[in-house]
């Protein structure tokens, strides 16, 4: 050590700390020759080997009570019993100039016994950068093991020196998830003689690590113990010998939870857990495990695969008595878990999007099969109105559930997850035979009873009266009123219901869904014409439509018809491409703006793309939501109507010959022949079809008749056969009307606020007496359009540090039954001592934002020997 550093250290003692007397013992006589070179102003140097102790005592204690003295001795301090200067030593300072003593002082450590330990770590401290980094971590009361732990943190470049963080950093650095390989930093730990301390710490946290422990064996035992802690049954015998002690298991649970919780390090967990599952041959061990045994396990992706497969089997095995709430409870619990969590990335080792799709598909299928229980009275309805009322209130959910299931199954299969294949076949069969066929039979009864001859139902207005009923009354309220009408081709009722719910989830939006009786045949030209303002609707001799004597097929022709009501027609793509100022300038001259949107029909009505029909529906919902947002937010639109020309039928399974309505020849007088309808004049009656007049079903002149097949069959399969419309099934002729208003009144807007559902913890005076404790939580109301689900992260904390694993729960029940609102979270305490007099906190934080939703005081009162 240089003379300058010695002088600096001594000046600090005399000047900064105000010491009058400093003892310097130099038993190795390392600095004896440097004494003459010391330059300490106003400090007198006395050598205790040259001055009698009594003389020094008299001089410093009687003769000079203010002078500053450096007392140097080339020896160790004497024993207290032989120390004449003991009393003086007790109120004075000591100084050591050896490297270890200087380190002790520089690190601020108070335990003098650490000098030898620091000397043994001289190789580590030879680098100034390492010294500066460790200084930020060291505390004055640290012992040798604490110090080594913090040296490890510097070697591992960890911001935190807690052992779990160091262990996770080591595991994270294992190359290529190879259990036989060591992380590069392990060699540095060996270089600085820190591995023995590492295993001492590991034994302290996890118990006996064996005579020759390795990172591989430690990792295996941590993961098997984590599995065993969450496993509800008796852990398979072939795994039990790999588990840790009770205290070790508790710490393993918390440590692995922290690892999974790290966005930066979780990818290594995913890869290494797969390697461990393979190393311990996990799958055969869990062959007999039930869903209930595994439902809380998060350790391995394999468990997720097993639960998903077994939940699929449970759905298939209980079709007639399905309990969707039970399926939902398991699926939601797994969706909250690590391998499915939406906030984490989708990777090869954690295919979260596919898994989320699988679980949602399972719950959707369960709901779909449960719908049959609402049909206990059969498919008999007293009249046509009852059939369509049932469709708009309940039966549309069959179409919606089928669509959702197919979307989700496609999403899972796109990631090579084909575990839904057998269930998909049952869903397809159930939808086709259990719903479409039954609905067709019930509906055909009323069509055959004469509905086609009047085509009018109470409380279900006809589509051709749309403008007079929906648009004109708004315009009549004042010259400043403007109405936007969005017409989406093939936008059927169940899709509109989903869009309505989505719109009502937006602040200041108020959307209401109703239905109208669509024109028949339910095809684009007639449906679009019926929605325009008109006095007369007629067919020409060749079957072309006219509005008040004018053609209406093209966008330009429709704009000219809308001129009469100060209106304009525009394509949705063109409208959305307009910037805010362009859009305002465009609509300014008009009181009526018809916006034509075509996504579903454009994709579905082509053989090459009809397989993408449900994907097009999803895109249409998003596009229409954006379109409404633009009208309201950019153009100050207050009155919006969303409707369609017709609906559609779609099944994933291509139709077979039995789905074809066999006709020997087109009847004479046919003008147009499509998959679901024929149009012509003087068409004869036929037992295999429904025959009607467009005058009756659309208010259209021109004496055109039509044929539509009975049920869901087709006349032919040309041009695609899965996506069809034109017929009389409810999916085709129940045309939605969504009325959207922008709520400007602040007092009324309050009712449109969207909020997350509230959550509370059941009970009070929370006291934890075992190392694993369950808390029961409950949402405060059902989830709905304006009450959204909430996902919470829940754990017990001491200050800001968790002392348990932190778990995730989603509260999303729509049920009116409060029993369905409850959920349970299981938290495992770290294996350490807790102060029963200290208050800890059970904290609930919103998963995405980290915003604290609630906290509750918790006491932890463990009998340590019993619980660990």
Buried (B, 14 or more C-beta within 10 A) or exposed (E): BEBEEBBEBBBEBBBEEEBBBBBBBBEEEEBEEBBEEBEBEEBEEBBBEEBEBEEBBEBBEEEEEEEBBBBBBBEEBBEEEEBBBEEBBEEBBBBBBBBBBBBBBBBEBEBEEBBEBBBEBEEBBEEEEBBEBBBEBBEEEBEBBBBBBBBBBBBBEBEEBBBBBBBBBBBBBBEEBEBEBBBEBBEBBEEBBBBEBBBBBBBBBBBEBEEEBBBBBBBBBBBBBBBBBBBBEEBBEEBEEBBBBBBBBBBBBBBBBBBBBBEEBBBBBBBBBBBBBEBBEBBEBBEEBBBEBBBBBBBBBBBBBBBBBBBBBBBBEBBEEBEBBEBBBBBBBBBBBBBBBBEBEEEEBBBBBBBBBBBBBBBBBBBBBBBBEEBEEEBEBEBBBBBBBBBBEEBBBBBBBBBBBBBBBBBBBEBEBEBBEEBBEBBBEBBBEBBBBBBBEBBBBBBEEEBBEEBEBEEBBBBBBBBEBBBBEBBEEEEEBBBBBBBBBBBBBBBBBBBBBBBBBBEBBBBEBBBBBBBBBBBBBBBBBBBBBBEEBBBEEEBBBBBBEBBBBEEEBBBBBBEBBEBBBBEBEEBBEBEEEEBEEBBEEBBBBBBBBBBBBBBBBEEEBBBBBBBBBBBBBEBBBEBBEBBBEBBEBBBBBBBBBBBBBBBBEEBEEEBBBEBEEEBEBBBBBBBBBBBBBEBEEEEEBBBBBBBBBBBBEBEBBBBBBBBBBBBBBEBBBBBBBBBBBBBBBBBBBBBBBBBEEEEEBEEBEBEBBBBBBEEEEBEBEBBBBEBEBBBEEBBEBBBBBBBBBBBBBBEEEBBBBBBBBBBBBEEEEEEBBBBEBBBBBBBBEBEEEEEBBBBBBBBEEEEEBBEBEBBBEBEEEEBB
